[in-house]
């Protein structure tokens, strides 16, 4: 894991997606596109070197580390 903190937008996107279990609903709440939320979550996963969600048929399931 890097020494720097992850970007705040990525944390906001993760939190909203985890709460709603949906990228689309998180995007509506954050007033951004679903692609932007997905990008932020992938960026956060890359920064932390861990997968935060299991994705099945457009539904998100948090891994134990993502809870």
N, C-alpha and C positions, 0 to 999 in steps of 0.2 A: 504494500500500500504506500502511496506517495505521502510525503510529509505535509503537503498543502491540504487545505480544506476543500471539499467538493463545492462546486458552484451552488449558490442559493437557489437559482431557478431549477436546477436538477433535483434538489431536495424537495422543493415545492411540488414539482411534477410527480416525484415518487410518492410523496405523502398523499396527494389527491388521488392518484391512481390506486394506491393501496386501500384508501378509504372507500372508494367507489368500486373497486375491482374492475375498472374499465378505463381504458385510455380515452375513449370518446367522451365519457362523462367528466373525466378529469380535464380534458381539453375545453369543454364547455364552461366549466367552473373557472378555469384560468384564462379564458378568452384567447386561446391560441389554437392552432390546428392539432389534430390527433397525431400527425407526423412529428410535430415539434415535441409533444410530450414523449412519444416513443424515442425520439432522438435523445432527449434529456435523460431518460431512464437508461438507455444503452450507454450513454456517456458516463453516468454515475456508476453503472455496473463495471465499466471498463476502469474507471478511476479506483474503485474499491477492490477490483479483481475478484468479484463474486457475482453470481446471478441472484437477483432479488426476486424475480418472478418466474413462475412456470406459466407458459402461454399455451392455452389449448382453445382452438376454435374461437379466437377473438375474445377470450375471457382470461383474466389474470388470476393466478393463484400465488400468493406470496410464499416463498420458501421460508423455512424457519428463521433464517437470518433477516428476511425482509419484514418479519412481523414486528 
